[in-house]
Amino acid sequence: MNEEPVLLCDDSGGVRTLTLNRPHRRNAIDEELWRALRDALTDAGNDRSVRALVLTGAGGAFCSGADISGGLSAAHPMYRMRTLSEVTLLLHELPVPTVARVSGVAVGAGWNLALGCDLVVATPQARFSQIFARRGLSLDCGGSWLLPRLVGLQQAKRLALLAETIDAEEARSLNLVTWVVRAEEIDDFVARLAARLVAGAPVALAQNKALLNEGADRTLRDALANEARAQAVNFATADVPEAYSAFKEKRVPLFTGRWAGASSRPSHRPEGSTCGKQ
């Protein structure tokens, strides 16, 4: 019996990496892994030492979707969908930038988890499919919301109704992948990208992410009101004067997200990483 955890968690330099770890099933997500993802994303959102999150899969695949190898569960689908929806919302609303590192297959709920990340880096060998229709199912894990916003309604219908498999270059041309990077270079690329995100002003990045996520559903008047609120939050941090000072002094700013009214002592951080302590 495989005793390895179904979700691996690693912290390094402010970056938390979550690795789907069911390689024998191409990281298909069973009930245990859904629960582990829910708990891990909740923890990441509450841990102020986490400044960026990377989501990836073990064994040469990202995720082959929900695990249907055991047939239909005896439990009502409502209960499974509740956990799935919780995971989708937690990922979407996570207050730190998220990166999907995709190699191999990313299909069904697995692809929509990748699309739920802020940025997607894929190898040329990656393959993507909204496979639901081939299983007699409809979109889940946020696909019905994400796809039209990313590719437009017509292309979203094509992907959902035909359940085609597309490669990484086509996914990039449809704005479903941010970068395509050679397999031997993707780890270094993602590490550099995550380091750049960690170096950013955490409060400002969180505000930008929320504004963009919400903007598609708001009027211009609503968006302007939200932008004004977000700037007030930003100006209440020490990062704004730090950025001005760094510009004048021609140096790289050191962003902390600390409240401007706090003492000059280093801001509190949780004692030790909670990564993997679920």
N, C-alpha and C positions, 0 to 999 in steps of 0.2 A: 504494500500500500504506500502511495506517495504521501510522505509526511511534510513535504515542503509547503510553506504558506502559499495560498492561491494569489496573493498580492504581495509583492516585494516593495519595500519602502527604504529609500536611502536619502540622507541629507548631506549636502556638500556645499559650503560657501553660500548659504541662503537659498539654495535650489533643492527642492524636494522632488525626487523622482519616484513615481509609482509605476511598477512594472507588472502587468497582467501575467500571471505565472501558471498557465495551464498549457504548456507547449504541446503536450500530447493531443490536445483538442484544438490546436491553433488558437489558443487563448479564448475559446468560446466561453461565454460568461454564464455560469450556473448560479443558483440561489446563493451559495456561499460567497462567490466572488462579488455578486451584486451588493451583498451586505458589507463585505470588506471595503468595497469602493465607497459606499455611503459613509462608513465610519472614518475612512482615511481622508475623504474630502472634508468632512465635518471638522476633523482634527486640524487639517491644513488651514482651514479658514479661521480657526481660533488660535493658531500658533504664530505669534508675531515675528518669530525668527525666520519664517518662510517668506521669501520675497519673490519667488517664481516657482512654478510647478511644471514638471515634464511628465507626460503620460506616454507610456510605450508598452511593448509586448515582448515576451521572452521567446527564444527559439526561432527567430526568423519570420515571425508573423506579428501583426498588430493585434487584430481580433477578428475572428470569424463569426461574430454575432452572438446571439443568445444560444446557449447549449440546448439543442433539442434531441440529443442522442438518447435520453432516457424516456422519450415519449412525453405525453401530456401529464402534467402534474395533477395530483388528486386535489390540490388546493385550487380554489377559485382564481381565475386569471386576475381578478381585481387586486388580489394581494400582491402578486408578482409585479403588476403594473405600478402599484403604489411605490414599491422600492425603486423600480426603474425610474419613475418620475422624480423621486427624491434625488437620485444620483444625477440625473440630467440637470435639475435646478441648481444643485450644489456646485456642479462644474461651471454652469453658466454664470452664477452669481459669485463665484470665488473672487475675493477682492485682490488677488494677485494675478499677474499675467500667466497664461497657461500655453504650453507648447505640446503638440502631438508629434511624436517621432514615429513615423510609419514606415515599416518595411514589410514585405509580404502582403497578405490579404488584410483588407479592412472592409468588411461587408456588414450590411444590416445595421443593427444597433452598434456594432463596432465602428463602422464608418461614421455614424452620427455622433458617437463619443468623440472621435477625432475632430469632426466639424464643430463640436461644442467647445473646443479649445480655441484660444485667440489666434494662434498661428499654427500652421501645419507644415512640417518638413517631411518629405518622402523620398525614398530611393526610386530610381527608374524602374525597379522591379516590382514596386507596389502596385496592387490591383484593388479596385474599388467597385462596390455594387450595392445598390439599394435592393437587396435580394428578396424583400418581403413578399412581393407578388408571386414569386416562384414557390413560396411556402404557404400560399393561400392566406396571407396576412397583409395588413396595412402598415404604414409607416409608424414607427415609434421612436423613442429616445430623442424626441424633438425634431425629427426629420421633416415633419409637415410644416414646421415653423422656420427651420433653418434653410431648407433648400430654396424656397421661393425668394428669400432675401439675398441669398448668395448668387443664384444663377438666373433668377427670373422665373415666372410662372410656367412658361412653355417648356424650358429645359428641365425644370423640376418635374413636370408631368412625364416627360420622356424618361427620365431616370427612374421614376417611381412606377410607371405603368409597364415599361418594357423590362425593367430589372436587368439592364445591360451591365456587363463588366467593362470598365474603362481603365486605361493605364494612367500612370502618374502625369505624363505630359498632357493628356486630354483633361485630366482633373485640374491641372494648373491653368489650362486655357479657359476653363469654366469658373475660375476663381475658387476652386475647392481645395487647392493646395497652394501654399504660399511660396515654397521653394522645392525644387527637385535637386537632390544632392547625391553624388555617387556613394554607393554603399560603404566604401572604405573611408569616406570623408564625413559621413553623417554624424558620427559621435562627436568629433571635434567641432563640427559646425553647430550642433545643438548646444554643446558646452559653451561656446563663445556667445551664442545668441542668448542663452540663459544668463550668462555673466553680465551682458549688457542690460538685460532687464533688471537684474538684481541691483545694478549700479544706479538705476533710475530713482526718482523721487517716489516713494511708495504710495503716499496719499494721492499725489497727482495722477499716477498711473491707475490707481483704483477709481478715481473720479472719471478719468478719460474712458476707461473700460465701461463703466456704468452708463455714461452719457451716450456712447456709441451703441451699446446694447439696447438702450431704451429709445434712442432717437428715431428708429424706423417706424415706431408706432405713435409718435407724437406730432402735433402741429408745430410749426415754427415758433409760435408764441410759447408753447410748452417747453420746447427745446431751449429757447432763450432764458426762460425762468430757471430751468435746470442748470444751465451753464453759469448763470449768476450765482446760484446756490453753491455750485461746485467750486467756483473761484474763491468765494468767501471761506470755504473749508480750506483751500490751499493756502490762502494768505494767513491762516491761523497756525501754519506750521513754520518751523525754523528753516525749512528747505528753501523758501523763497528768498530770504535775506542771504542764505548761504550761496544760492545761485548767483545773486547779484555780486556778492563779495568775490566769488570765484572768477566771475567774468572780469571784474576790475583787476584782479590779481593775476589773471592769465594762468589759472590752474584748474584742475578737474574738481568739480564740486563733490562733497561728501554728503549724500542725502541720507537722512535717518528717519524721516516721518515724524520727528518729535514735535509736540505742540510748542508753539512759540512762547507760551506762558509758563512752560515747565522750567525747572532749575537747569543749570548748565551741566549737571551730572549726567552720565550716560543713561539713556532711557532703559527702562526695565525690559528684560527679556526672560522668557520662561527658563527655568533651570533645567538645562539639558533638553535634548530632542525628545519629542514624544512620538517620533516616527516609528511605526510598527507596534506601538503599545496600544493595541485595540482590545 
